[in-house]
Amino acid sequence: MDSTRSRLAFALIAMEGPDQYSQAGGLGVRVYQLSRALAASGAPTRVYFVGDPQLPAEEVREGVELRRLGQEISRQFPGGVYQGERLKVSYLAARLPAQLVSQWVEPQIQAGRLPVLLFEEWQTAAWAQSTFDLLCEREIGDRCLVLWNANNQFGFEGMDWVGLEQAAGITTISRHMRLLVGGFGVDPIVIPNGIPEEYLTPVDPAAVMALQAAAHPRQVLLKVGRFHRDKRWIQAVRALAELRRAQVPVRMLVRGGNERYRQDVLAAARDDGLRVASWDEQVSQVADLARALASTPDVDLLDLTQFLPEELLPVLYASSLAVLANSGFEPFGLVGLETMAAGGVAVVGATGEDYARHLHNSLVIETDSPQELAQAIWRVAAQPEVGEEIRRSAREMAATYSWPLVVGGDLLPRLPLLAERQQVIWPDPGGRD
């Protein structure tokens, strides 16, 4: 594999990307972090995405070539990548495949490289098929590897799975997602998500102690994510209520979004006897979080309503008694893995979190029962040594999911198999085609 790595080039194609305009979930983060790792491995790497219409159409960042698509359309939709989604998808479907082939695939082939096109999510499935058709028309279908990756189950029912499997090698990010994709009659290969190596940097112990001191005498349960039923928010608040009735000294710090379901969650907490408050002040550093906790000692559930900077998350993960990533459906579970990397106790569900082992490196919740969740949390609260062992094992496991290891140990070794499936000519290690 190492002898052919220098003869590969990668293009990632997705709706989301690294711009704030382009991020609505985890896909934009995945695309940019994966592209950084590919570029760092020495492969020419380009990302095509629906980017901020106010930024340059072309840019190089950290060795990755960025191509912002459809900016003339996005200017009409300043609300973000998925505003005007149907128009953007159809607009790019008519233009992008030809652009990919003529402006990227053919120059890479002429340079002696095997181009690898990785399309992400349901919106790009038809683009992948059209691109493959153009490659075949130009008689280079066996000189370019087309892949399509599923990060979620959105849009599956409307996809042409037969045509897609003929055009592209199909991958997905977890064994659970593999089963869901397999239900449509295809046989995908699992290539997991990863985390940047910098996420494994030890968290500042002084910052951890500052947050724990601000919350004292209670410990914090943290929940970060969209207010959506899949995230099992109601299970979390009812488990908190059970713990409080049992006089376990815990409180919950939450950061969701502006979704309507937020009101249902907060109402459920109040109905269960919890004291609920919102913190509307700006949070930009650890001291702001400490002040929020210290100023609300009697509050059981504190809702952070302002933007929470990403760089504060590792401190929150490490200082909390547990981080509730207890989703009922999770394709992979990046929050759980990021928590583990920071040395936190991740509470995860039992779907796509392939990395999780109950009471070894995390707490795994099998059902939507508040009692199950409360009992798991009570165990680490009552037995600190259990939590410490989980934190140690969690960091060890998370280290095996760094993006360089995923690229070098999962993605690149799978490419020859995917190329064989798609009848694509794999580069000769000796330099001959």
N, C-alpha and C positions, 0 to 999 in steps of 0.2 A: 504494500500500500504506500509506504513512504517513497518508493522510487517513482510512483506515478503521481504523487500529490502535487508536484510542481507543474503537472500538465492538466490540472483541473482549474476551472473557473466557475464561479457561482453567481447566479442572479436570484434574488428573493423577490417575489411578487405578491403584494397583499394590499388590502384597503388601508390598513393601519401601518404606522411607522414611527420614527423617533420624535416627530414634532408634537407639541402639545395639542395642536389642532387634530392630529391624526391618532390620538390615543383615547380609546373608549373602554378598554379592558386590558387584558394581559397580552393580546396579540402584538400590539405595537412594541411592547417591551421585549417580547420574545424575538421578534424579527430583528430588532436592532442589536440585541445582545448576541444572537446567533451570528449575525453578519460580522460583528466585531471579532468573534472567535475565529470565523473562517478567514477573515483578512489577516489576523494575527498568525494563522497557520501558514501563510504565504500564498494563498490563492487569491487572484483578482476577484473582488466581490463587489456586487452592485445591488442596491435595493430600489425597487420600483414601488411607489406607494402614493396614496392620495394625500399630498402634503399641504402645508400652510400656503395659501395662495399669495401671501405677502413675502415669502422667502424665495431665494433664487431657485430656478427650475433644476439647476445642477449644482452639486456641492460635494466636496470630499471631506469626510469627518472621521478621524481615527482610522484612516486607511480604507474606509468604506465609501464607495461612490453612491451618492444619493440622487435619485431621479424623482422629482415631484410631478405627479401625473395630474392631468385634467384641471390645472389651475384656473383656466378660463371658466370652467364650470363651478369650481369651488368658490370663486369670488362671489357667486350668487348665493352661496350658502355658508355664511360666516360662523354658523353654530357648531361646526365640527365635521368630522369625516363622514358620519352617517346621516347628516342632514342632506336631503336630496339624494339618498342612496341609490334609488332605482335609476335616476337619470345618470348618475356617475357610473354605475355599473354598465349600463347600455352604451354610454359614450365611449368608455374604454374598451368594451367588447368589440366595437367597430374599428378601433384604431391601434390598440396596444399590440396585438399579435404580430402585425406586420412590422411595427417598430422594434419589437424584441428580436425578430429574425434578422432584419436587415442591419440594425444598428448595434446589436450585441452578439447574437449567435454566430453569424457569418464571420465577423472579424476575429472572434475567438478561435473558430475552426482554422481560419487562415494563419493564425499565430501558432498553430499546432496544439491547441488545447481542446479538451473535451468540455463543452459548455454544459453545466447542470442548472436547469431551471426549476426552482422550487416555488410552486404556487401554494398559497395558504388560504384555507377556508372556502366555503361554498360559493361566495361571490366570484371567485376566480376559476371555478371548475370549467365553465364554458370557455374562458380565455385559454386555459390549458389545452382543451380540445382543438380550438381554432389554431393555436400555435403549432400543435402537432400536425394538423392538416397542411399548414403552410410549409413546414419542414419536409413533409413527404412530397409535396408538389415540387419543391426545389431539390428533391432527391438527396436530402441530408438528414432524413429522419433517423438513420442509424448512426449519426455523428453527434447527436445531442440528446442528453438524458433529461426527459421531462418527468418531474415528480409533482404530486399533489398531496398536501398534508391536511389532516383533519384535527383541529384543536377543540372542536365542540360539535354538538349534533345539530346546530342550527342549519336549516335549509336542506336537510338530507332528503326529505320527501320529494322535493321538486327537482332532484338532480338526475342526470342521465348516467347512471352508474356503469352500464355496459359500455357506452362510448368513452367514459372517463378512464375505465380500466384498460381499454385498448390504447388510449393516448398516453397514459402516464402511469408510472409506478406510484402506488398509493401507500402513504405512510400515516402514522398517527402517533400520539404522545404517551399513551399508557395502554396497559392490557385491557382496562375497562373500555376505553374508546375503541380498541381493536374489536372487542365483541360487538359493540354497537355498529361499527362500520361493516363488520362481517355479516350482520343481519341483512345487508343489502346484496349479498351474494359475491362480495369481493374479499380478497385475502391480503390485508395490509401488513406492513412491517412496522414494528414499534421502534421509534427513535425518541427517547425521552427529552423533556425540557431540561434546562440547566440553570445555573445561577452564575453570575460573574465571580471570579476568584476574589475580588475585593470584598464580597459579602462575608467571606470567611475570616476577615481581619477581626481579632478580638475586640469586643466592645469596651469602651472606656469604663473601667470599674467605678470611677468617681461619679460619672453620670448615672450609672445604674444605682449606686447608693443614694444619690440625690433624689431620684424619683421614689425609691423605696422609703426614704425618710419622710418625703412629703406626704405619702399615702398612709404612713404609720398612724395607728396600730393595725390598720387593715392592709391586705395584699390585693393587688390589682388583677382582675381578669380583663384581658384586652380582646376586643373584637373589631376588626377592620374589614370593610367590604360593602358592596352595594346592599341597600335595603331591598332584598328579594327573598321570596319564600324558599328558594333553593338553598339559601345560606343558613337556614334554620335559626333565625333570630328569636322566634318565639320559644323554641327549646332552650336557647341560651338564657333568656330573661327568666323563664320559669325555673330553670336550674339555679339561677342566682337567688330567686326568692326562696327556694327550698334550703339553700345553704344559709341564708340569713335567718330563716326560722329556726334552723339548728344552731344559730349563734356562731357560725363559722365567720371569722373576721375577714370578709372579702367585700370588694366593691367592683363595679364594672366601668371601664372606660371604653367608649365606642366612637368610631368614626365611620359613618356611612356616606350617604349622598343626599340628594334632594328628591329621591323617589317618594311617591305617595305612600308606599308601604311603611315608611318611617313612622307615620302617625299611628298605624296599627301596632307597631312594635312598642312605641312609648306608652300607648294606651294599655297594652297588655301588661307592661311593667307596673304601671300605676294600679291597675286592677288587682295585681298580685301583692299589693301592699308595699311596693318599693318606692323609695323617694327618688324622683327623677328631676334632673336639671340639665339645662343647656349651657355650654360655655361658648359664648359668641366672640370672645376676644381672639386676636391674631395669635397664632402659635408658630414661632419661627426657630425656637431654640429650646434646649432642655429646661432652662430656667422658666420658660413660659408654661411648660407642662407641669413642672413642680409647683408653680403658683396656682395653677388650676386645681391640682389635687389638694394642696394645703388649704385653699380657700373654701373647699366644699367638703369638710370632714364628715358631715352627716348624710351626704348624698350617696345613694346606692348605685345609681346609674347616671354617669355624667356623659352627655352627648357633646362631642366636639363638632361645632358647626362650620368652622373655618378650615381652609386648606391645611393639610398636614404634610409637611415636607418629607420626602422619601428618606432623607438622611437621618431623620429622627426615629424611624421605625426600628432599626436594630436595637437602640437603647430601650425602647418600649418592649420589644420582644424579650430582651434579656432580663429586664427588671420585673416583668409580670410573673405572677404565680403560674398562669397558663394563658395561652393565646388561642382563642376559640375560632378555629378554622373548621368548624364542625358542619360543613355543607352536606346536604342530602345527595346532591349530585355535583361532582367535581371531576372534570376531565383529567386534571393532573394534580393541582394543588400547590401552586407556587408559594402562597402565603405560608403554608405549613413548612415547606422546605426552607424558605428564607428565615423563618423562626428558628428552625433547627440550626441553621448556619450561624445565627447570632447566639446560640447557646440557650435558647428558650425552650419551654415545654409546649409543644404544639399539640392541640386537640384537633384531630382530623376525622373526617368521615371514612367510609369504607368503599369508595368507588375507585377513583383514579390515582389515589395516593400510593403508588407501588412501593415507595421508599419507607412506608410507615410500619412499625412493629409495636404493638400495644405493650406498654410498660417496659419497653426496651429503649426505644428512641423517641417515643411519642405516646399520646393517649388516643386510641382508636375507638370511635363511637359507632356502633353498628346500627342503632335504631334512632328514631326521633324522640325517644323517651327522655324527658327532663330528669327523671330519677337516675337513669344510666349516666348522664352527663354529670349530674351533681355528685354521684358516688365516685366517679373518676377524679373529679377535682378535689373532693374531700380527701381522697387517698394521698395526693401529693401535698395537701395542706397539713394533714395529720402526721405524715411520714416524710419529713424533708429529705431524708437520705434517698428516698425513691425518686424525688424530683431531681436531685443532684446527679444520680446515675443516668436518668433520662437525658439531662442536659449534656453530659459528657458523651454519651453514645450518639446523641443527635448531631453534634458537630462532626463526629467521625463519619456518619452516614452522609451528611450534607456535602462533605468534602469530595465524595465520590461522584457528585452531580455538578461539579464545576463545568462551565461551558467548554474549556479546553479538553477536559476528559471526555465529555459527551461527544464532542466533534471527533477527537482522536480514537475513542474507544467504541462509539456507537454509530455515528453517522458515516464517517469515511470507510470503515470496514464493511458496511452494508451496501455501499454503492456498487461494487461489482455484481452482487446478487441482483440488485434492482436493474442494473444495465443488462444482465443476462435475461431477465424476465421481459424486458422491453426490446430485446434483440438489438441492443446498441453496442457498437464496437468499443471495447475497453482499451485504453492506451496500453501499448506494449511497454513493460518496464525497461526494455533495452532501447526505447526511443523510436521503434518502428510502429506504424499503424497496423 
